[in-house]
């Protein structure tokens, strides 16, 4: 009986061990063969991405590099692996021009879907913020203001740069617009104002300066488990000093305490991720992802590219530092 028992046990052990080995090998093969979204996600030189998801497709809007163009880069994909460039007729330099316009081109789109299901774009053209509206991510787009003027004029606060607008719709349905930068690479300030139901109108008297620590430009608001995370860029977008930071508060206005993990994304040791900044965040399958630009080439010109990585939080709701350049498993 003892011999039979030992033999039976030995056979069971060997079968279990072989099963474990085969299972591990299968999992290893799955990991090795899994599709990944690698960085950069596109070979098109662009920056300052914004993203919307609509009817099973992803739409990315971005600044043409170097330093903007007469239109935006617009990319469409149904799998986040293969992208097709599209063209929209608005914004453009001609239709977005006013007596208070500056000299710079089309920059930094921020696109969001309103409570009414329509799409709203807050974009910088000629150093002013314009607002467009459309029933579909690819348009036709038009100026949402009937008088054809900018939403935020370039001289609203002359000591600061009126650029980089991004809308945020809170869980109670109230929409807010964040924007603002500094001049000559310093003294960046962040402004916010609640938007009316039309996603366009606001009372100028309600504009607040809510500048968080170490802020320069490119604000992005993310609400997670009741906490408001105001994310933004610091440094110069032309070199390794550019990075993404985050501060947390209990209201859309702060007050802000910079997160312990900030900067969230910065230049990697090997400089593969160089000067990351001006980002957006979206969710897929319950996972948060951060989409940002990084420098491809700044030797004589400024060419940037888009990268994606996972964005995660610790058990107490603090944002974790992003493992830049890892890419992600395909959705």
C-alpha positions as CSV (number, residue, x, y, z in Angstrom):
1,X,0.0,0.0,0.0
2,X,2.8,2.4,0.8
3,X,4.4,1.8,-2.6
4,X,1.1,2.4,-4.4
5,X,0.6,5.6,-2.4
6,X,4.0,7.0,-3.2
7,X,3.7,6.1,-6.8
8,X,0.3,7.7,-7.0
9,X,1.6,10.8,-5.3
10,X,4.6,11.0,-7.6
11,X,2.5,10.7,-10.7
12,X,0.1,13.4,-9.4
13,X,3.1,15.7,-8.6
14,X,4.7,15.2,-12.0
15,X,1.4,15.8,-13.8
16,X,0.8,18.9,-11.8
17,X,4.3,20.2,-12.5
18,X,4.0,19.5,-16.2
19,X,0.7,21.3,-16.2
20,X,2.2,24.3,-14.5
21,X,5.1,24.4,-16.9
22,X,2.8,24.2,-19.9
23,X,0.6,26.9,-18.4
24,X,3.5,29.2,-17.8
25,X,4.8,28.6,-21.3
26,X,1.4,29.4,-22.7
27,X,1.2,32.6,-20.8
28,X,4.7,33.5,-21.8
29,X,3.9,32.9,-25.4
30,X,0.7,35.0,-25.0
31,X,2.8,37.9,-23.5
32,X,5.4,37.5,-26.3
33,X,2.8,37.5,-29.0
34,X,0.4,40.1,-27.6
35,X,-0.2,43.1,-29.7
36,X,1.1,46.3,-28.3
37,X,0.6,50.0,-29.0
38,X,4.2,51.1,-29.4
39,X,5.6,54.7,-29.1
40,X,5.4,56.8,-31.1
41,X,1.9,55.9,-32.1
42,X,2.3,57.7,-35.5
43,X,5.1,58.9,-37.7
44,X,3.4,62.2,-38.3
45,X,5.2,65.1,-36.5
46,X,2.7,66.7,-34.2
47,X,2.1,67.8,-30.6
48,X,-0.5,68.9,-28.0
49,X,-2.9,66.1,-28.5
50,X,-6.6,65.9,-27.7
51,X,-8.7,62.8,-28.1
52,X,-12.4,61.9,-28.4
53,X,-14.0,58.5,-28.8
54,X,-17.2,58.2,-30.9
55,X,-19.1,55.4,-32.5
56,X,-16.2,52.9,-32.1
57,X,-13.5,55.2,-33.4
58,X,-10.7,57.3,-31.9
59,X,-10.1,60.8,-33.1
60,X,-6.9,62.7,-32.2
61,X,-6.4,66.4,-32.8
62,X,-2.9,67.9,-32.6
63,X,-0.6,70.8,-33.5
64,X,1.2,70.5,-36.8
65,X,5.0,70.6,-36.3
66,X,7.1,72.6,-36.4
67,X,5.3,75.3,-34.5
68,X,1.8,74.9,-35.9
69,X,0.4,75.3,-39.3
70,X,-2.6,76.5,-41.3
71,X,-4.7,73.6,-40.0
72,X,-4.6,70.8,-37.4
73,X,-3.4,67.3,-37.6
74,X,-6.5,65.1,-37.3
75,X,-6.0,61.3,-37.0
76,X,-8.7,58.6,-37.1
77,X,-8.5,54.9,-36.0
78,X,-10.7,52.1,-35.0
79,X,-8.0,50.1,-33.2
80,X,-5.4,52.7,-32.0
81,X,-2.8,50.8,-34.1
82,X,-3.5,52.1,-37.6
83,X,-4.1,55.8,-38.1
84,X,-5.4,57.7,-41.1
85,X,-4.9,61.4,-41.4
86,X,-8.1,63.4,-42.0
87,X,-8.6,67.1,-42.8
88,X,-11.2,69.5,-41.3
89,X,-12.0,72.9,-42.8
90,X,-12.0,74.8,-39.4
91,X,-10.0,76.1,-37.6
92,X,-7.7,77.9,-40.1
93,X,-5.7,81.1,-40.1
94,X,-8.1,83.1,-42.3
95,X,-11.4,82.3,-40.5
96,X,-9.8,82.7,-37.0
97,X,-8.4,86.2,-37.2
98,X,-9.4,89.4,-35.3
99,X,-8.1,92.9,-34.6
100,X,-6.5,91.5,-31.4
101,X,-4.8,88.5,-33.1
102,X,-1.1,87.8,-32.7
103,X,1.3,86.3,-35.3
104,X,1.4,82.6,-34.4
105,X,-0.5,79.8,-36.2
106,X,-3.0,77.0,-35.3
107,X,-2.1,75.4,-32.0
108,X,-3.2,73.2,-29.2
109,X,-6.8,71.9,-29.8
110,X,-8.9,70.8,-26.9
111,X,-12.0,68.8,-28.0
112,X,-14.7,67.6,-25.8
113,X,-18.3,66.2,-26.2
114,X,-20.9,68.3,-24.4
115,X,-24.0,67.1,-22.5
116,X,-26.0,67.8,-25.7
117,X,-23.9,65.2,-27.6
118,X,-22.3,67.8,-29.8
119,X,-18.5,68.4,-30.0
120,X,-16.8,71.6,-28.9
121,X,-13.2,72.6,-29.8
122,X,-11.2,75.2,-27.9
123,X,-8.2,76.0,-30.0
124,X,-5.4,78.6,-30.1
125,X,-5.1,80.5,-33.3
126,X,-3.0,83.7,-33.6
127,X,-2.4,83.6,-29.8
128,X,-6.2,83.8,-29.1
129,X,-8.6,81.1,-28.0
130,X,-11.4,80.2,-30.5
131,X,-14.3,77.9,-29.9
132,X,-15.8,75.7,-32.7
133,X,-18.8,73.3,-32.7
134,X,-19.8,70.2,-34.7
135,X,-22.2,67.3,-34.7
136,X,-19.4,64.9,-35.7
137,X,-15.6,64.7,-34.8
138,X,-14.7,65.3,-38.4
139,X,-17.1,68.2,-38.9
140,X,-18.2,70.2,-40.6
141,X,-16.8,72.5,-37.9
142,X,-17.7,76.2,-37.5
143,X,-17.1,79.0,-35.1
144,X,-19.6,78.5,-32.2
145,X,-19.8,82.3,-31.7
146,X,-22.3,83.8,-34.1
147,X,-20.3,87.1,-34.4
148,X,-17.2,85.2,-35.5
149,X,-15.0,86.6,-32.8
150,X,-12.5,84.7,-30.5
151,X,-13.8,83.3,-27.3
152,X,-10.8,84.7,-25.4
153,X,-9.0,87.6,-26.9
154,X,-5.3,87.8,-26.9
155,X,-5.2,90.9,-24.9
156,X,-7.6,89.7,-22.1
157,X,-4.7,89.6,-19.7
158,X,-1.8,91.1,-21.6
159,X,0.9,90.0,-19.1
160,X,0.1,86.4,-19.8
161,X,-0.3,84.1,-22.8
162,X,-3.9,83.3,-23.8
163,X,-3.4,79.8,-25.1
164,X,-3.9,76.1,-24.4
165,X,-7.6,75.9,-23.5
166,X,-9.1,72.7,-22.3
167,X,-12.7,72.1,-21.2
168,X,-13.8,69.8,-18.3
169,X,-17.3,68.6,-17.7
170,X,-17.9,67.7,-14.0
171,X,-20.0,64.9,-12.8
172,X,-22.8,67.3,-11.9
173,X,-22.9,68.5,-15.6
174,X,-21.2,71.8,-15.0
175,X,-18.5,72.6,-17.6
176,X,-15.3,74.6,-16.9
177,X,-12.7,76.0,-19.2
178,X,-9.0,76.1,-18.2
179,X,-6.3,77.9,-20.0
180,X,-3.2,80.1,-19.8
181,X,0.6,80.3,-20.0
182,X,3.4,82.8,-19.5
183,X,5.5,85.0,-21.7
184,X,9.2,84.3,-22.5
185,X,9.1,80.9,-20.9
186,X,8.3,82.2,-17.5
187,X,5.5,83.3,-15.1
188,X,2.8,80.9,-16.4
189,X,-0.7,81.4,-15.0
190,X,-3.7,79.1,-15.1
191,X,-7.3,80.6,-15.4
192,X,-10.7,78.9,-15.1
193,X,-14.2,80.0,-15.8
194,X,-17.5,78.0,-15.6
195,X,-19.2,77.7,-18.9
196,X,-23.0,78.2,-19.6
197,X,-25.1,75.3,-21.0
198,X,-24.1,76.3,-24.5
199,X,-20.4,75.5,-23.7
200,X,-19.5,78.9,-25.1
201,X,-20.9,81.7,-22.9
202,X,-19.3,82.8,-19.7
203,X,-19.3,85.7,-17.3
204,X,-15.9,87.4,-17.4
205,X,-16.4,88.4,-13.8
206,X,-16.2,84.7,-12.8
207,X,-12.7,84.1,-14.2
208,X,-10.4,82.9,-11.5
209,X,-6.6,82.6,-11.4
210,X,-6.1,79.0,-10.0
211,X,-2.4,78.6,-10.8
212,X,-0.9,75.5,-9.0
213,X,2.7,75.0,-8.0
214,X,5.3,74.8,-10.7
215,X,2.8,75.6,-13.5
216,X,3.7,77.0,-16.9
217,X,1.0,75.9,-19.4
218,X,-1.3,73.2,-20.9
219,X,-3.8,72.6,-18.1
220,X,-5.8,69.4,-18.0
221,X,-8.4,68.5,-15.4
222,X,-9.1,64.9,-14.3
223,X,-11.6,63.9,-11.7
224,X,-11.0,60.6,-9.9
225,X,-12.9,59.2,-6.9
226,X,-14.1,62.6,-5.9
227,X,-10.7,64.3,-6.1
228,X,-9.7,66.9,-8.8
229,X,-6.3,66.4,-10.4
230,X,-5.2,69.5,-12.2
231,X,-2.4,68.3,-14.6
232,X,-0.1,70.7,-16.5
233,X,3.2,71.2,-18.1
234,X,6.3,73.0,-16.8
235,X,9.5,74.0,-18.5
236,X,10.4,74.8,-22.1
237,X,8.8,72.7,-24.8
238,X,12.0,72.8,-26.8
239,X,14.2,70.8,-24.5
240,X,14.4,68.2,-21.7
241,X,13.1,70.6,-19.0
242,X,9.5,70.1,-20.3
243,X,7.5,67.7,-18.1
244,X,4.0,66.9,-16.9
245,X,3.1,67.7,-13.3
246,X,-0.1,67.2,-11.2
247,X,-1.7,68.8,-8.2
248,X,-4.8,67.6,-6.3
249,X,-7.7,69.5,-4.7
250,X,-11.2,69.1,-3.5
251,X,-12.9,71.5,-5.9
252,X,-12.4,72.5,-9.6
253,X,-10.8,75.7,-8.3
254,X,-8.4,74.0,-5.8
255,X,-6.7,75.0,-3.5
256,X,-3.9,72.8,-5.0
257,X,-1.3,70.6,-3.4
258,X,1.2,69.1,-5.8
259,X,1.1,65.3,-5.8
260,X,4.0,63.4,-4.2
261,X,4.7,61.7,-7.5
262,X,4.9,64.9,-9.5
263,X,6.4,65.3,-12.1
264,X,4.2,62.5,-13.5
265,X,6.1,62.2,-16.8
266,X,9.6,63.6,-17.4
267,X,12.6,63.0,-19.6
268,X,13.9,59.5,-19.3
269,X,17.5,58.6,-18.3
270,X,18.3,57.5,-21.9
271,X,16.4,60.5,-23.4
272,X,14.2,58.2,-25.5
273,X,11.3,60.1,-23.8
274,X,12.6,63.7,-24.3
275,X,10.7,66.8,-23.1
276,X,7.3,65.1,-22.6
277,X,4.3,67.4,-22.1
278,X,1.0,68.9,-23.1
279,X,-1.2,65.8,-22.7
280,X,-4.7,64.5,-22.5
281,X,-6.2,61.5,-20.5
282,X,-8.8,59.0,-21.6
283,X,-10.2,55.7,-20.4
284,X,-10.6,52.4,-22.1
285,X,-11.8,49.2,-20.5
286,X,-11.6,50.7,-17.0
287,X,-7.9,51.7,-17.5
288,X,-6.7,55.3,-17.6
289,X,-4.2,56.2,-20.3
290,X,-2.1,59.4,-20.8
291,X,-1.5,60.6,-24.4
292,X,1.3,63.2,-24.7
293,X,3.9,64.5,-27.0
294,X,7.7,64.1,-26.7
295,X,10.5,65.6,-28.7
296,X,11.7,63.7,-31.8
297,X,14.2,66.3,-33.1
298,X,15.1,69.7,-31.8
299,X,18.3,70.1,-33.8
300,X,17.6,73.2,-35.8
301,X,13.8,72.8,-35.7
302,X,11.2,71.4,-33.3
303,X,9.6,68.1,-34.3
304,X,7.5,66.2,-31.8
305,X,5.7,62.9,-31.8
306,X,2.8,61.3,-29.8
307,X,3.2,58.7,-27.1
308,X,0.8,56.7,-24.9
309,X,1.3,55.1,-21.5
310,X,-0.8,53.8,-18.7
311,X,-1.9,56.2,-15.9
312,X,-2.4,54.6,-12.5
313,X,-3.3,55.6,-8.9
314,X,-2.3,54.2,-5.6
315,X,-4.8,52.9,-3.0
316,X,-5.3,56.4,-1.4
317,X,-6.0,58.0,-4.8
318,X,-2.6,59.6,-5.4
319,X,-1.4,59.5,-9.0
320,X,1.6,57.3,-9.7
321,X,4.6,58.4,-11.7
322,X,4.2,57.1,-15.3
323,X,6.6,54.6,-16.7
324,X,7.3,56.6,-19.9
325,X,8.0,54.9,-23.2
326,X,6.5,51.6,-22.1
327,X,3.7,51.7,-24.5
328,X,0.5,49.7,-23.7
329,X,-1.1,46.4,-24.6
330,X,-3.5,46.9,-27.6
331,X,-7.1,47.5,-26.5
